């Protein structure tokens, strides 16, 4: 199964059990985001990420440029639990 197929399946399973009111809020938020124009400006798969600096686990800034000097860089976004 391809990733998009798996994601679509997971979404369908979630939506089949979620309260209608919650789904309405989530769908409206998604539509508002699309209408904002931010989607067109977002990076797409294969785009080159601009240089950035983020704090490490100790709060010390780490730049992407320095990390790239050591080799390929993978960026993982972890949202955490809200």
Secondary structure, DSSP 4 states (H G I P E B T S, - for coil): --HHHHHHHHHHHHHHHS-HHHHHHHHHHHHHHHHTTHHHHS--TTPPPPP-EEE-TTS-EEEHHHHHHHS-----------
